[in-house]
């Protein structure tokens, strides 16, 4: 006999932009984000019996997102996601869990003639700030904050050697290499008891995001990395030490490979080893290294 084991539904790719206006200074601050709302609860009959009376229309979820963005601050995104998710489980008694994800797109204020411009911005990279908030009736709010699509590269200061060697191995030991990756990092907070608890600690979200980003940059740049695995573990350690309210830290770091090009065939031109200056960027296949570090 078939049985519905799990179900959730909602509205994805809700594009949202908000401008906050400081009338006293005539300064604008802008936020652009993509929101996803998924709901769980007593909705089985909509699947098994074609009973739409339990469905909150996904269009209503979109409208709710825009209205709540008008009525509430959208930054930090952890708070906005918690506000939105709490609304759904309080408004609809048959909805017991709301999953809210927020992708905050990057806009950086322009500096013109040495001064921050009050209302002009530019996109200085594809880096995103990401949040997943799960508002669970009777349990609280679970939040994972993070960074994604942060592309970094250093032209030296990375090694990789003394790995397993067998009949399948062709990779040589490397004592100096280019290291590049697209950082996807996250930190999961200890469960918040509810929306009031999130609001009490609201200052921690920006503070921790800034600190995690700084730790990622500093260790990436300064460490003579013996491996991506060891470097990402050290990053996780430092983030856990910096913020006691965090339960776990996770990293996903794909290798962005740059291969030396042997040009010796052309008049003996040296372009390998210590003489390497011209490389061929590679798209795939690539290494992918992940870890989760917990207390």
N, C-alpha and C positions, 0 to 999 in steps of 0.2 A: 504494500500500500504506500504510494508516494506521500511524503510529508515535506512541507516547506521548512527547510532547515535554517535559513537566514534570509532577511530581506531588508533593504534600505533603498530609498529613492530620493530624488531632489533635483535641484537646479545647479548646473555647472556653468562655468565661464561667465559669471555675472561681472561685467566690466564696470568699474566704479572709479570715478575721479571726484575729489573734493578739494575745494580751495577754502582755506581759513584766512579770514581778513582781519588784520589788526588795524582798526580805524585810526588809532592814535598815531601809529608810525607809518601808516599807509603801506604796510608790508604784508605780502601774501605768502602763505605756506601751502604747498600743494602735495596731495597724496593720490597716487593711482594704484589700483589693486584689482586683482581678479579673485572673486569669491566663489566658493562651492558650498552649497547647503545640502546635506543628506540627513534624512530623518528615519528613525526606527521606532517601532511601537506596536500597538495592536492594529496592524494593517494586513494581517494574513488574508482576510476575506477579499481584499481587493485583488489578490493574486488567484486565490482558489475558487472564489464564487462570483467574480466580476462585480463585486460590491464596491462602488466608488464612493460610498458615503463616508468612508474612513480616510479618504485621500485629501490632504491639503494640497491644492493645485501648485505645481512648481512655479507657475506664473505669480501666484501669491507670495511665494518665497522670494522671488526676484523683487517684487514691489516692497515687501517688508524690508529687504536689505537696503533699498534706496531710502525708504522712510527713516529707518534707524540710523543710517549714515547722516541724514539731515539733523536728526534729533540728538545725536550723541557724537562724541569724539571718535574718529576712526584710527587715531594713533594713541598709544601703541596698538598694533594689530591684535596682540594677545587679548587686550581688554575689549576691543570691538567684537572679536569672535566670541568671547564669553558672554557679552551682552546679547548678541544675536541668538546664540544657542540657548541661553537661559529663557529668552522670550518664547521660543518654540515649545519647550517642555512645560512652561507655565501656562501658555495660551491654550494649548490643545492637550487635554487630559489623557488622551489615548496615545500621545507621543512621549516616549520615555528616554530617548537618547537623540541628541542633535550633534552631528559631526560638521564642524565648520572649518574649512581651510581657507587661508588667505595668502595670496602671493602679492607682496608689495613691490611694485616696480620702482626703479631708481630714477629720481629726478634730483639734480644737484644745482644749487643756486649759482648763477653766473656772478663772476667778479668783473666789474667794469671800472676802469680807471682806478684800480686798487680798492674798490668798495663793493660790498655785496649788493647786488641789484635787488630792489624790493619785490619784483614780480616776474623775473626772467630766469629760466632754468635750462639745463641741458642734460641729455642722457650720456653719462660718461662710462657706460659699460652695461653688460647684460646681467650683472649681479642682482639677485633678488633676496628680499627678506621674506621668509616663509613661516607660517604658523598653522598648526593643526590643533584645534580645541575640540575636545569631546565632552559635551555637557551631559552627564548621566544622572538621571533622577535617582535620588536616594544615596548617591555615592559622592558626587562632586564634579569638579572640572579638571580634566586631564589635559595638559598643554605641552606640546613640543614646539619649541622655537628653533629657528635655524637660518642658515645662509645657503644659497644655491647659485650655481653658475658663476662663481667667482674664479676667473681665469688668472692663474699666477704662473710665473716662470722665473727660474734663475739659471744663469749661463754656466755656473760652476758651483762647487760646494756640495756635490752629491756623489755617492759611491754605491756600488752594488757588486758584492763578491762573496766567495765562500758559500755559495748556495749548493743545493744538491746537484751532483753530476752523475749522469748515467748515459746509456746508449742513445737517449733521446735528446741530449743536450748539445746545442751548438753555440749558445750565448757565451761570450768570453767574460771573464772577470773585468769589471770596470771600476777604476779608482778616481775618475773625474768625468762627470757627464752633465748634460743639461737635464734639469728637472722641471717639468711643467705638468700642471694638473688643473682640473676644474673642480673647485672645492664645493662639496655638498656636505655640510656639517649641521648637526642638530643637538639640542639639549632638552631632555625631558624633565619637567619640573615635578616635584612631589605634588600629589593631588591637592588641589585647592578645595576647601569645603563648600565653596559656592561663590557667587558673583561678588559679594561683599569682601571676601578674602582676596580675590583678584584685584579689586579696586584698592584695597589697603596696601598691596605690594606693587602697585602699578609702576612705580619708579624703577623697580628692579629689572623690568623687561628691556628698556633702552640701555640701561647701565650694563647688563649682562651681554646683550648683543654687541655693544661696542667693545667690551672686554674680550669676548670670544674672538671677534674679528682681529683685534690687536694681537692676541696670543697666536692666532693662526699665521698672521703676517710675520711676527717676530721670529718664531721658531722656524718657519719656512726659510726665511732670509738668512738667519744667523747660524743655524746649526749645520755642521758638516754631516749631512745626513747619511747614515749607513744603509738605510732602506726607508721606503715610504712607510712600511709597517711601524718601524720604531718611532719615526717622526710623528705620525698621527697619534700614536699612543701617548707620547709626551704632551702633545697639544691637548688631548682629552684630560690627562692628569691635571694640567694647569687650570683648565676651565672648571673642573670639579673643585679644585682648591680655592678658586676665586669666588665661587658662588655656592654656599652651603645649601641653598634651597633646590639645587639641581640633583636629580637622582641618577641620571645616566647621560653620557655624551656619545654621539656616534659620528663617524666620518665615512664618506665614500669618496675615494680619490682615484679617478682614472688616469693612467699615464697618457700624456700627450708627447709622443715620441718624436725626436729629431735625430735623424741618422746622418752620420758622416758620409760625404761623397768622395770616393777615390778618384782624383783627377790626375793621377800619375801618368795616365796614358797620353796626356797632352803635355808634351815637352817636359816630362818629369815634374809637373806641378805638384807641390806637397800640400795636401789638405786632409791629412789624417793624424790622429793622436794629438800631440801638442801643437801641430801645425794647422789643425782643423779650424776653419773660420766660416765655411759655407756648408750648410746642412740642408737636408730635404725633410720638411715637416711631413709627418705621417698621420693619416686619419684613422686607419684601422688595419689589422687588429691591434688592440691595445690592452695593456694590463689594467686590472680593476681591483683595487684593494679596499676592503671595508673593515670596520671594527666598531664594537660597542663597548664602552668602558663604564662600569658601574661602581658604586660605593661598596 
